[in-house]
């Protein structure tokens, strides 16, 4: 019996893109349903509203079981496929280190910079954007230093869900008005050359205007 997998996402969500990219590159057959994140959470359609524990995208439903939070979903998909970091316990431990780092560091500041600079600058108090930029500068320097040894991907020569997590918003660097250093740019290029890679727009639909 074939697995039934549905991803609920939105074209403006880099977190949804992380999961959609994993599904695409991994060749995982699934359905995709767009959720309007401009709608109040209590007005979003069923069954998403009942299944999404936190009311957010992405939400993955696998054989009726819902999974929330992008990095947790990526862990589940790695275990499900047996690849992308799940080949061994030691390898998965290294992947999880990067997933937690991403959630606390790059995944916190970069989406906010994108939102502040391309969508809703009025929502940010004086000094907030400068603080976010300073935090991003530290984070991207760390990623650049990690990739400076010439490895193809963040763990080694094979892509993992850690790569998908880290790159989620970096493909929108222009919208965040940030500059990417050379090793990070080269790493993103290698990700974009993976089989079945697609851009956020191709996977999730047109961006909000």
C-alpha positions, 0 to 999 in steps of 0.5 A: 500500500502506497503512503499517503502524504500531504503537505500544507504550505504557502509560497511565502513560507521558507519553512514550507519550502524546506519540506517541499524541497526535501520531498522533491529531491527525495522523490517522495510522492505527495499532494500539496495544498496551499493555505492562505496565511493571511487568513486568521488561524481560526478561519483556515480550512479543514482538515488543516485547522484541526490537524495543525497543532500550532496553526502554522504551515508547514504541516505534513500529514503522513498516513493520517498522522500530522507532523508540525514544525519544519525541522521536526518534519524533516527528521521524520522524512529522513527516517521515512526515506532512510536517507538524507542523514538517517543512514546511521544514528551518528550521522543523524545526530550531526544533522540534528545539531544543525537543525537546532542551530538553524531554528535558533539562529539563521531561521530566526533572523533571516525570515524576519529580515525578509519580512521587514524589508520586503513586506511590512517594515512598519511592524518593526520598531526602531533598531530592530532591523539593525539588530536582526542584520547584526545577528544574521552577519554572525550566523552567515559568517559561521556557515561560511566558515563551516563550508570553507573546507571545500565540503560539498554539503553541510555534513559531508559530500552528500546532502541531508535534511540539514542542508534543506533546513539551512537553505530554506530562506537563503534562496530569498536573500535578495528579498531580505536584502542580504549579501551571501559570501562565496562559499555559501553561494557555491553551496546553494548552487550545488543544492540547486543542481540536485536532481528534481530541485525546484525554486520556491515559486515552482514548488509552492506557487507565486509569491504574495505581491 
